[in-house]
Amino acid sequence: MYKEENLSTAFLLKWSKLLEYDFFRLYSQHLILYAPQSNMGYKQIEKGKKSKLPQFRKNIYTKDVIDFILELLEKGEKTKLQVIEEYKIPKTTLYNWINKYRKQNTSD
């Protein structure tokens, strides 16, 4: 199965439940990185300059991902250091999320 190029979603769901790991989150984040919506803000290449490398938008984290991470911290399931190490989220980004979304939640 590991070497297979394709797996059915039903099969992937079974593996996700069995291993208690969200493989769909990996897939959706892959889509965000490599096939984002066309109307999102991309870096514009200066006129006349062409790059063979893809240009991605800066904010690759969806609101769902941010909420998921902040919920882990809120419930005490993971520490800030664990989140930074396990999910490879920059420290400043994590602290910006905490400050920004705490203010929004307290003002609601």
C-alpha positions as protocol buffer text, in pm:
chain_id: "A"
residue {
  index: 1
  type: MET
  ca { x: 0 y: 0 z: 0 }
}
residue {
  index: 2
  type: TYR
  ca { x: 285 y: 238 z: 77 }
}
residue {
  index: 3
  type: LYS
  ca { x: 418 y: 208 z: -277 }
}
residue {
  index: 4
  type: GLU
  ca { x: 76 y: 258 z: -438 }
}
residue {
  index: 5
  type: GLU
  ca { x: 32 y: 580 z: -631 }
}
residue {
  index: 6
  type: ASN
  ca { x: -340 y: 606 z: -543 }
}
residue {
  index: 7
  type: LEU
  ca { x: -556 y: 506 z: -247 }
}
residue {
  index: 8
  type: SER
  ca { x: -933 y: 535 z: -220 }
}
residue {
  index: 9
  type: THR
  ca { x: -1064 y: 788 z: 29 }
}
residue {
  index: 10
  type: ALA
  ca { x: -1253 y: 515 z: 214 }
}
residue {
  index: 11
  type: PHE
  ca { x: -929 y: 323 z: 256 }
}
residue {
  index: 12
  type: LEU
  ca { x: -742 y: 636 z: 365 }
}
residue {
  index: 13
  type: LEU
  ca { x: -1016 y: 709 z: 620 }
}
residue {
  index: 14
  type: LYS
  ca { x: -978 y: 360 z: 766 }
}
residue {
  index: 15
  type: TRP
  ca { x: -601 y: 408 z: 800 }
}
residue {
  index: 16
  type: SER
  ca { x: -653 y: 751 z: 957 }
}
residue {
  index: 17
  type: LYS
  ca { x: -882 y: 603 z: 1220 }
}
residue {
  index: 18
  type: LEU
  ca { x: -661 y: 301 z: 1280 }
}
residue {
  index: 19
  type: LEU
  ca { x: -341 y: 504 z: 1321 }
}
residue {
  index: 20
  type: GLU
  ca { x: -517 y: 802 z: 1484 }
}
residue {
  index: 21
  type: TYR
  ca { x: -353 y: 1034 z: 1232 }
}
residue {
  index: 22
  type: ASP
  ca { x: -529 y: 1275 z: 998 }
}
residue {
  index: 23
  type: PHE
  ca { x: -394 y: 1193 z: 653 }
}
residue {
  index: 24
  type: PHE
  ca { x: -660 y: 1417 z: 499 }
}
residue {
  index: 25
  type: ARG
  ca { x: -509 y: 1719 z: 671 }
}
residue {
  index: 26
  type: LEU
  ca { x: -178 y: 1640 z: 499 }
}
residue {
  index: 27
  type: TYR
  ca { x: -352 y: 1616 z: 165 }
}
residue {
  index: 28
  type: SER
  ca { x: -548 y: 1938 z: 209 }
}
residue {
  index: 29
  type: GLN
  ca { x: -235 y: 2126 z: 316 }
}
residue {
  index: 30
  type: HIS
  ca { x: -57 y: 1988 z: 10 }
}
residue {
  index: 31
  type: LEU
  ca { x: -337 y: 2130 z: -205 }
}
residue {
  index: 32
  type: ILE
  ca { x: -307 y: 2468 z: -35 }
}
residue {
  index: 33
  type: LEU
  ca { x: 66 y: 2477 z: -103 }
}
residue {
  index: 34
  type: TYR
  ca { x: 71 y: 2347 z: -459 }
}
residue {
  index: 35
  type: ALA
  ca { x: -273 y: 2427 z: -601 }
}
residue {
  index: 36
  type: PRO
  ca { x: -411 y: 2728 z: -415 }
}
residue {
  index: 37
  type: GLN
  ca { x: -712 y: 2922 z: -537 }
}
residue {
  index: 38
  type: SER
  ca { x: -624 y: 3133 z: -838 }
}
residue {
  index: 39
  type: ASN
  ca { x: -755 y: 3460 z: -697 }
}
residue {
  index: 40
  type: MET
  ca { x: -536 y: 3453 z: -388 }
}
residue {
  index: 41
  type: GLY
  ca { x: -252 y: 3704 z: -349 }
}
residue {
  index: 42
  type: TYR
  ca { x: 63 y: 3565 z: -505 }
}
residue {
  index: 43
  type: LYS
  ca { x: 396 y: 3737 z: -513 }
}
residue {
  index: 44
  type: GLN
  ca { x: 422 y: 3916 z: -840 }
}
residue {
  index: 45
  type: ILE
  ca { x: 743 y: 3869 z: -1034 }
}
residue {
  index: 46
  type: GLU
  ca { x: 891 y: 4191 z: -1168 }
}
residue {
  index: 47
  type: LYS
  ca { x: 808 y: 4253 z: -1530 }
}
residue {
  index: 48
  type: GLY
  ca { x: 1064 y: 4100 z: -1761 }
}
residue {
  index: 49
  type: LYS
  ca { x: 1192 y: 3854 z: -1502 }
}
residue {
  index: 50
  type: LYS
  ca { x: 1075 y: 3496 z: -1523 }
}
residue {
  index: 51
  type: SER
  ca { x: 1133 y: 3230 z: -1263 }
}
residue {
  index: 52
  type: LYS
  ca { x: 1107 y: 2857 z: -1304 }
}
residue {
  index: 53
  type: LEU
  ca { x: 1021 y: 2829 z: -937 }
}
residue {
  index: 54
  type: PRO
  ca { x: 657 y: 2853 z: -830 }
}
residue {
  index: 55
  type: GLN
  ca { x: 560 y: 3164 z: -636 }
}
residue {
  index: 56
  type: PHE
  ca { x: 338 y: 3093 z: -335 }
}
residue {
  index: 57
  type: ARG
  ca { x: 140 y: 3325 z: -116 }
}
residue {
  index: 58
  type: LYS
  ca { x: 287 y: 3403 z: 222 }
}
residue {
  index: 59
  type: ASN
  ca { x: -3 y: 3285 z: 438 }
}
residue {
  index: 60
  type: ILE
  ca { x: -29 y: 2910 z: 382 }
}
residue {
  index: 61
  type: TYR
  ca { x: -221 y: 2837 z: 702 }
}
residue {
  index: 62
  type: THR
  ca { x: -598 y: 2816 z: 677 }
}
residue {
  index: 63
  type: LYS
  ca { x: -826 y: 2938 z: 953 }
}
residue {
  index: 64
  type: ASP
  ca { x: -908 y: 2573 z: 1027 }
}
residue {
  index: 65
  type: VAL
  ca { x: -541 y: 2489 z: 1081 }
}
residue {
  index: 66
  type: ILE
  ca { x: -492 y: 2793 z: 1306 }
}
residue {
  index: 67
  type: ASP
  ca { x: -803 y: 2703 z: 1510 }
}
residue {
  index: 68
  type: PHE
  ca { x: -683 y: 2342 z: 1539 }
}
residue {
  index: 69
  type: ILE
  ca { x: -341 y: 2449 z: 1671 }
}
residue {
  index: 70
  type: LEU
  ca { x: -483 y: 2705 z: 1913 }
}
residue {
  index: 71
  type: GLU
  ca { x: -736 y: 2450 z: 2039 }
}
residue {
  index: 72
  type: LEU
  ca { x: -451 y: 2206 z: 2116 }
}
residue {
  index: 73
  type: LEU
  ca { x: -281 y: 2477 z: 2320 }
}
residue {
  index: 74
  type: GLU
  ca { x: -601 y: 2587 z: 2492 }
}
residue {
  index: 75
  type: LYS
  ca { x: -692 y: 2234 z: 2601 }
}
residue {
  index: 76
  type: GLY
  ca { x: -336 y: 2169 z: 2718 }
}
residue {
  index: 77
  type: GLU
  ca { x: -293 y: 1875 z: 2481 }
}
residue {
  index: 78
  type: LYS
  ca { x: 33 y: 2023 z: 2351 }
}
residue {
  index: 79
  type: THR
  ca { x: 273 y: 2290 z: 2469 }
}
residue {
  index: 80
  type: LYS
  ca { x: 389 y: 2578 z: 2250 }
}
residue {
  index: 81
  type: LEU
  ca { x: 726 y: 2409 z: 2209 }
}
residue {
  index: 82
  type: GLN
  ca { x: 564 y: 2083 z: 2100 }
}
residue {
  index: 83
  type: VAL
  ca { x: 353 y: 2265 z: 1841 }
}
residue {
  index: 84
  type: ILE
  ca { x: 658 y: 2447 z: 1706 }
}
residue {
  index: 85
  type: GLU
  ca { x: 861 y: 2127 z: 1679 }
}
residue {
  index: 86
  type: GLU
  ca { x: 590 y: 1887 z: 1558 }
}
residue {
  index: 87
  type: TYR
  ca { x: 415 y: 2112 z: 1307 }
}
residue {
  index: 88
  type: LYS
  ca { x: 721 y: 2318 z: 1206 }
}
residue {
  index: 89
  type: ILE
  ca { x: 538 y: 2644 z: 1271 }
}
residue {
  index: 90
  type: PRO
  ca { x: 772 y: 2939 z: 1330 }
}
residue {
  index: 91
  type: LYS
  ca { x: 773 y: 3064 z: 1688 }
}
residue {
  index: 92
  type: THR
  ca { x: 681 y: 3420 z: 1589 }
}
residue {
  index: 93
  type: THR
  ca { x: 391 y: 3295 z: 1378 }
}
residue {
  index: 94
  type: LEU
  ca { x: 251 y: 3093 z: 1668 }
}
residue {
  index: 95
  type: TYR
  ca { x: 277 y: 3385 z: 1910 }
}
residue {
  index: 96
  type: ASN
  ca { x: 117 y: 3618 z: 1654 }
}
residue {
  index: 97
  type: TRP
  ca { x: -176 y: 3377 z: 1623 }
}
residue {
  index: 98
  type: ILE
  ca { x: -214 y: 3358 z: 2000 }
}
residue {
  index: 99
  type: ASN
  ca { x: -215 y: 3737 z: 2036 }
}
residue {
  index: 100
  type: LYS
  ca { x: -441 y: 3800 z: 1738 }
}
residue {
  index: 101
  type: TYR
  ca { x: -704 y: 3534 z: 1802 }
}
residue {
  index: 102
  type: ARG
  ca { x: -716 y: 3582 z: 2181 }
}
residue {
  index: 103
  type: LYS
  ca { x: -811 y: 3945 z: 2122 }
}
residue {
  index: 104
  type: GLN
  ca { x: -1081 y: 3843 z: 1875 }
}
residue {
  index: 105
  type: ASN
  ca { x: -1224 y: 3580 z: 2110 }
}
residue {
  index: 106
  type: THR
  ca { x: -1235 y: 3814 z: 2410 }
}
residue {
  index: 107
  type: SER
  ca { x: -1407 y: 4090 z: 2210 }
}
residue {
  index: 108
  type: ASP
  ca { x: -1683 y: 3856 z: 2082 }
}
